Amino acid sequence: MFDIPDSEILPLALEHSFWTWSAQAKVSPIPVTRAKGVYFWDANGKRYLDFNSMTMCVNIGHGNERVINAMIEQAKTLPYAAPSMATKPRAVLGKLLTEITPGNLDHFMFTLGGADANENAVKLARGYTGKHKILTRYRSYHGATAGAMALTGDPRRLAWEPSLMPGVVHFLDPYRYRSTFHRTNPNISEADFTEDYLNHLEEIIQYEGPNTIAAILLESVTGTNGIIIPPAGYMQGVRALCDKYHILLIADEVMSGFGRTGEWFAVDHWDVVPDLMTMAKGLTSAYAPLGAVGMKAEIAAAYNNVTYQGGLTYTSHPISLAAAIANIQVMQEDHIVEHAHEMGPVLHRMLADLGEQHPSIGEVRSIGLFGIIELVRNRKTKEPLAPWNSTSPEMVAVRKMLLQKGLFLDIHWHTLLIIPPLIITEEQLAEGFAILDEALSITDQSVQG
Ligand SMILES: Cc1ncc(COP(=O)(O)O)c(C=O)c1O
């Protein structure tokens, strides 16, 4: 189809591409040629085990023929329609999402990905409430467009400040391993821990003024910023604060949705129904770009006689919608969410075992197939193995060895993220953990104390 040999992919791509999130002179891309199941291959025929679902998004695994064929069929029938038009995949996907999303979310706006889903959720919340401020957490990533960058709490936003969307206020995450409030009483009960963080949030709501706050936006389970799993009662508590102060709750399920945590959506673990919910990634398992904003009927109804100002040329793209329908059907037919649920304790055990073997592991956390390893120099002081927002020679060496041995995963500062396709088997997980076990001998050598 494209008339170049595989050996030309890398040099030609390096010559003409501009790479996102990269210093251009320092990139070293894998020239990937094909992918199937939990593996992908490069131009030299080397196989990699994909422990990051590419970009935490290929939830059903690579190369699923049912999704590919649905996209081909849609491309043959109607590859594109104006966003103002009704199409068959649009009709079907809205109904499907109403069935699988929590509570009474029953209207869906389709977007191009996660960032613009969050931007639209914010617009809807501001329009519906007539209020302006949005509260999000410091340990969050909500996307890279200007509004979504402003929503993002982590340092990725800093390079573009102050030219970002105004009106965002950040608060702290209930991150037990490094909790500022509990340095001297780390054994506090979970109930008290939850209450402290809810009190912190309520204090901020009061300082900012409840009448100025349109919404609280949070990742139901924090992704790249640490797989921070809300303690018991936290999500229900945030919901209650939202209700008390007439603030909308927006759940960002871009990474945590579509089976990742062992439920369809992470909020399902706590029976919390957000007013707005954003999705992307696992919505199509990345077979085509798509995001969505799910909303309650009353929010959609607020725009019955008022024009919603927003939309893009590729909004509700039929091929992406067809991919999403087929993806959800695959998840249902193959019981993929149930499988992720069953594999949750398996991953958890493997992480815990690894933690026992390696003194450089400070903590492991996981929920479903969403896991993390925190590497430290010293278990007592919890000094991270790479400084804040940076890397270290040890982390660079680990990354190199993992890739050499054919394990692909995301390394964020001093953490290793374990986010494999949800179809992964126990044997395939063990294959990756054997490589991790070897690579962590590098970081163990840097342990002090
Ligand atoms: C939680 C969360 N929200 C939003 C986004 C942005 O999604 P996209 O890259 O599709 O714009 C991401 C992407 O990683 C994410 O993890």
Ligand as a Chemical Component Dictionary entry (heavy atoms), coordinates in Angstrom:
data_LIG
# 
_chem_comp.id                   LIG 
_chem_comp.type                 NON-POLYMER 
_chem_comp.pdbx_formal_charge   0 
_chem_comp.three_letter_code    LIG 
# 
loop_
_chem_comp_atom.comp_id 
_chem_comp_atom.atom_id 
_chem_comp_atom.alt_atom_id 
_chem_comp_atom.type_symbol 
_chem_comp_atom.charge 
_chem_comp_atom.model_Cartn_x 
_chem_comp_atom.model_Cartn_y 
_chem_comp_atom.model_Cartn_z 
_chem_comp_atom.pdbx_ordinal 
LIG C1 C1 C 0 -7.538 11.084 32.484 1  
LIG C2 C2 C 0 -7.310 11.661 31.134 2  
LIG N1 N1 N 0 -8.090 12.656 30.715 3  
LIG C3 C3 C 0 -7.939 13.205 29.505 4  
LIG C4 C4 C 0 -6.945 12.783 28.648 5  
LIG C5 C5 C 0 -6.778 13.425 27.300 6  
LIG O1 O1 O 0 -7.204 12.567 26.298 7  
LIG P1 P1 P 0 -6.720 12.802 24.778 8  
LIG O2 O2 O 0 -5.263 12.551 24.735 9  
LIG O3 O3 O 0 -7.540 11.807 23.997 10 
LIG O4 O4 O 0 -7.074 14.212 24.431 11 
LIG C6 C6 C 0 -6.101 11.734 29.043 12 
LIG C7 C7 C 0 -5.020 11.258 28.161 13 
LIG O5 O5 O 0 -4.100 10.592 28.549 14 
LIG C8 C8 C 0 -6.286 11.169 30.325 15 
LIG O6 O6 O 0 -5.494 10.186 30.768 16 
# 
loop_
_chem_comp_bond.comp_id 
_chem_comp_bond.atom_id_1 
_chem_comp_bond.atom_id_2 
_chem_comp_bond.value_order 
_chem_comp_bond.pdbx_ordinal 
LIG C1 C2 SING 1  
LIG C2 N1 SING 2  
LIG C2 C8 DOUB 3  
LIG N1 C3 DOUB 4  
LIG C3 C4 SING 5  
LIG C4 C5 SING 6  
LIG C4 C6 DOUB 7  
LIG C5 O1 SING 8  
LIG O1 P1 SING 9  
LIG P1 O2 DOUB 10 
LIG P1 O3 SING 11 
LIG P1 O4 SING 12 
LIG C6 C7 SING 13 
LIG C6 C8 SING 14 
LIG C7 O5 DOUB 15 
LIG C8 O6 SING 16 
# 
